[in-house]
Amino acid sequence: MKIHFEYILLCFLVLGAISCKTEQKAQVSQGYLRMIGDILPDTSLDDPEFLTCNGDDRVIQYFNTLEGFRYTGEKSSFVAEIKKFYKPIENAEGQSGYLRIRFIVNCKGETGRFRVLSSDLNYQEKEFDSAIVNQLLEVVKSLNGWQPLSHEGKPLDYYQYVIFKIEKGNISEILP
């Protein structure tokens, strides 16, 4: 009986794919993140009404589709909205650094699971005045211009982030 090389190779590929899929599910079920930066639901922080459309293990990074920043009117409209609502605080001499807000945009363009990370201008962990953090977080949460992504006609959920460069309490730059 002659066994063909192609048949053996196919068997190994199928077994490998099955074992990889099983391992990944085991890691997620044990509380490990699928990827660095995944945002798992947290009932103490998140709106319970916000849901992803395709499951928490299918949220992609916004830049994976090469469609760029997905906000109605592009980034210039987004920046204009932020600057319209943000009011710098007084006596903000020590309030300089980077404040990152990361969140999920679901396939309907709804946002949720907001997380904040901040650092000084040398990228060392820093805590900003809560008046700055809360104000920027509320402004970003209130924006309704996020556009859904799709791939091959299927709507996608994606991670989005915004980084504010703050200098003495004023926004000097907004990334990406």
Secondary structure, 3 states (H helix, E strand, C coil): CCCCHHHHHHHHHHHHHHHHHHHHHHHHHCCCCCCCCCCCCCCCCCCCCCCCCCCHHHEEEHHHHCCCCCECCHHHHHHHHHHHHCCCCCCCCCCCEEEEEEEEECCCCCEEEEEEEEECCCCCECCCCHHHHHHHHHHHHHCCCECCEEECCEEEEEEEEEEEEEECCEEEEEEC
